[in-house]
């Protein structure tokens, strides 16, 4: 069987036989940012045969706790194209609801928060029992309105132990309003101990079905030296404190602090981070290229550059041309991460974002989501 053919019985499309218990252990999830509909990437652009969950980003929260749509035009009004037996819809959330009618195993989860403005009100809302309840009640209302499956909390990030306690209290009231297994409750958490230390992770995991570990952005324009942004393993001699962070170090920390391994979903970036005028990892650099220092994965490797993989740490990169040194994941490293998931009993993989990936329809040999799926369900 071709390596680009899905293994039998494992894919998520409804016309497949039911997966075995072993094969159904792993999730292959993507984040879908609502603004991508403006870049001609509607929901139907994803390959739902290999996607188990879509985290729809983002809803926001008002100071009184009310969860609301961050872009009502994109979410519920703009004409969104269909395909085949999936009709046109008004807004991306309604489009996903129609897609779920064809792919009944698909779970669509509304992600609340995000970086910057999306997380500004979390600390105030989570501190107050009344606003926490408003949050849970209005979140449930949006789930019911659009016929979707749950809530993902992307608070970036609880800044001290009090906020960490409030975070857990918010999860508790959400779980009361969103009982499992009917509803999915997840949270996106960073890989760095500087943030995780403020949260009682065992208590948080008690309420969560999935812990989306944001195992990327280990290096970037905020670090003094060039480094891999999503390495699977810590190098034997890391050149800095930041370079000691890896997918493995973050997973190890979470498990040691009481998070069940099978709830951890390992994050994969569908973008690369650029460092200009550098000799490589551990060396100085001057500036970054691309959009805010990044290139989408589907535009990598850059034309004329050379793509390589450091198999010791599990990181891909390309060198040369307009991007300088760009650190990212490619099919080889995402399959390494999928094997890591299987060997360590994790819950699966997620991708920020599904829209930054090479097409899982037409470029299966390059698609991170497709190759991650093949790694989770080996033939």
JOBELZI-V717302 format. One record per pair of residues at least 24 apart in sequence whose C-alpha atoms are under 8 Angstrom apart, sorted by the first residue. I is the first residue (numbers start at 1). J is the second residue. Records with the same first field share a line. If there is no record, write none. Layout:
I=J + J
This chain:
4=364 + 365
6=374
7=374 + 377 + 378 + 379
10=377
11=49 + 50
12=48 + 49 + 50 + 51 + 52 + 103 + 105 + 106
13=48 + 49 + 50 + 103 + 105
14=102 + 103 + 104 + 105
23=377
25=347 + 348
26=346 + 347 + 348 + 349 + 376
27=51 + 52 + 53 + 265 + 347 + 348 + 349 + 350
28=52 + 53 + 348 + 349 + 350 + 369 + 372 + 373
29=53 + 54 + 55 + 348 + 349 + 350 + 351
30=54 + 55 + 350 + 351 + 352 + 353 + 354
31=55 + 56 + 57 + 350 + 351 + 352 + 353 + 354
32=56 + 57 + 352 + 353 + 354 + 355
33=57 + 58 + 353 + 355
34=58 + 71 + 74 + 75 + 92
35=74
36=355
37=74 + 80 + 92
41=355
42=80 + 81 + 92
43=92 + 95 + 96
44=81 + 82 + 83 + 99
45=355
46=354 + 355 + 359 + 360 + 361
47=360 + 361
48=103 + 106
50=369 + 370 + 373
51=106 + 369
52=105 + 106 + 107
53=106 + 107 + 108 + 109
54=106 + 107 + 108 + 109
55=108 + 109 + 110 + 111 + 152
56=108 + 109 + 110 + 111
57=110 + 111 + 112 + 114
58=110 + 111 + 112 + 113 + 114 + 118
59=110 + 111 + 112 + 113 + 118
60=112 + 113 + 118 + 119
61=112 + 113 + 118 + 121 + 122 + 135
62=121
63=121 + 124 + 125 + 131
64=125 + 131 + 134
65=125 + 131 + 132 + 133 + 134 + 135
66=131 + 134 + 135 + 138 + 139
67=112 + 135 + 138 + 139
68=138 + 142
93=146
94=146
97=146 + 147 + 148
107=148 + 149
108=148 + 149 + 150
109=148 + 149 + 150 + 151 + 152 + 184
110=143 + 148 + 149 + 150 + 151 + 152
111=151 + 152 + 153 + 154
112=151 + 152 + 153 + 154 + 155
113=153 + 154 + 155 + 156
114=154 + 155 + 156
115=155 + 156
118=155
119=154 + 155 + 156 + 157
122=155
123=158 + 163 + 166
126=163 + 166 + 167 + 169 + 170
127=163 + 166
132=170 + 173
133=173 + 174
135=174
136=173 + 174 + 177
137=177
140=177 + 178
149=182 + 183 + 184
150=178 + 183 + 184 + 185
151=184 + 185 + 186
152=185 + 186 + 187 + 188
153=186 + 187 + 188
154=187 + 188 + 189
155=188 + 189
156=189
157=189 + 195
158=195 + 198 + 199
159=195 + 198
160=198
161=197 + 198 + 199
162=198
163=198
164=198 + 199 + 200
165=199 + 200
167=199 + 204
168=199 + 200 + 203 + 204
171=204 + 207 + 208
172=207
175=207 + 208
184=208 + 209 + 210
185=209 + 210
186=210 + 211 + 212
187=211 + 212
188=212 + 213 + 214
189=213 + 214
190=214 + 215
191=215 + 216 + 245 + 246 + 247 + 250
192=245 + 250
193=250 + 253
200=257
201=254 + 257 + 258 + 259
202=257 + 258 + 259
205=258 + 259 + 260 + 263
208=263
209=263
210=263 + 264 + 265 + 347
211=263 + 264 + 265
212=264 + 265 + 266 + 267 + 350
213=264 + 265 + 266 + 267
214=266 + 267 + 268
215=246 + 247 + 250 + 266 + 267 + 268
216=247 + 267 + 268 + 269
218=242 + 243 + 245 + 246
219=243
220=273 + 274 + 275 + 293
221=275 + 287 + 288 + 293
224=284
225=281 + 282 + 283 + 284 + 285
226=275 + 278 + 280 + 281 + 282 + 283 + 284 + 285
227=280 + 281 + 282 + 327
228=281 + 315 + 327 + 328
229=272 + 273 + 327 + 328
230=268 + 269 + 315 + 327 + 328 + 329
231=313 + 314 + 315
232=313 + 314 + 315 + 337
233=312 + 313 + 314
234=313
235=312 + 313
239=282
240=282
261=344 + 345 + 346 + 347
262=345 + 346 + 347
263=346 + 347
264=346 + 347 + 348
265=346 + 347 + 348 + 349 + 350
266=337 + 341 + 346 + 347 + 348 + 349 + 350
267=349 + 350 + 351 + 352
268=329 + 334 + 349 + 350 + 351 + 352
269=328 + 329 + 351 + 352 + 353
270=296 + 297 + 298 + 328 + 329 + 351 + 352 + 353 + 354 + 356 + 357 + 368
271=295 + 296 + 297 + 298 + 328 + 329 + 356 + 357
272=296 + 297 + 300 + 326 + 327 + 328 + 329
273=326 + 327 + 328
274=323 + 324 + 325 + 326 + 327
275=323 + 324 + 325 + 326
276=323 + 324 + 325
277=324
278=324 + 325
280=325
288=323
289=322 + 323 + 324
290=323
296=356 + 357
297=328 + 356 + 357 + 358
298=356 + 357 + 358 + 359
309=333
329=368
330=366 + 368
331=365 + 366 + 367 + 368 + 371 + 372
334=368 + 371 + 372 + 375
335=371 + 372 + 374 + 375 + 376
336=375
337=372
338=372 + 373 + 375 + 376
339=375 + 376
341=376
342=376
348=376
